[in-house]
Amino acid sequence: MVSPFCKLAEFMETIFENIENERLTIEEWNLLCITYKNVIRACNASWYIISSSQAKGRES
């Protein structure tokens, strides 16, 4: 299952590929910030789960 944040990140990527020396609109900037925050949060959560699993494995 693809998370909605991955889809949003792909959408934002296409926006940036099509921009040529233009400034982002406020809406585009907000989408970028939200996407970045959520992708980073998901990565951190995944890292935490993996780290916890490895730590439990070492204790056993």
C-alpha positions as CSV (number, residue, x, y, z in Angstrom):
1,M,0.0,0.0,0.0
2,V,1.4,3.4,-1.0
3,S,0.9,6.1,1.7
4,P,-0.8,9.3,0.7
5,F,2.4,11.1,1.7
6,C,4.3,9.2,-1.0
7,K,1.8,10.2,-3.6
8,L,2.0,13.8,-2.4
9,A,5.8,13.7,-2.5
10,E,5.6,12.4,-6.1
11,F,3.2,15.2,-7.0
12,M,5.5,17.8,-5.5
13,E,8.4,16.3,-7.4
14,T,6.6,16.8,-10.7
15,I,5.8,20.4,-9.8
16,F,9.5,21.1,-9.2
17,E,10.6,19.4,-12.4
18,N,8.3,21.8,-14.3
19,I,9.3,25.0,-12.6
20,E,12.0,27.1,-14.3
21,N,13.4,29.9,-12.1
22,E,9.9,30.7,-10.8
23,R,9.0,31.2,-7.2
24,L,6.6,28.9,-5.4
25,T,3.1,30.0,-4.6
26,I,2.1,30.0,-1.0
27,E,0.0,26.9,-1.6
28,E,2.9,25.1,-3.3
29,W,5.3,26.1,-0.5
30,N,2.8,24.9,2.2
31,L,2.4,21.5,0.3
32,L,6.2,21.2,0.2
33,C,6.6,21.8,3.9
34,I,3.8,19.4,4.8
35,T,5.1,16.7,2.5
36,Y,8.6,17.1,3.8
37,K,7.5,17.0,7.4
38,N,5.3,13.9,6.9
39,V,7.9,12.0,4.9
40,I,10.6,12.7,7.5
41,R,8.2,11.7,10.3
42,A,7.4,8.4,8.5
43,C,11.2,7.7,8.1
44,N,11.9,8.4,11.7
45,A,9.0,6.1,12.8
46,S,10.4,3.3,10.6
47,W,13.9,3.9,12.0
48,Y,12.6,3.8,15.5
49,I,10.7,0.5,14.9
50,I,13.8,-1.1,13.3
51,S,16.1,0.1,16.1
52,S,13.7,-1.2,18.8
53,S,13.5,-4.6,17.1
54,Q,17.3,-4.8,16.9
55,A,17.6,-3.9,20.6
56,K,15.1,-6.5,21.6
57,G,17.0,-9.1,19.5
58,R,20.2,-8.3,21.3
59,E,18.6,-8.7,24.7
60,S,17.3,-12.2,23.9
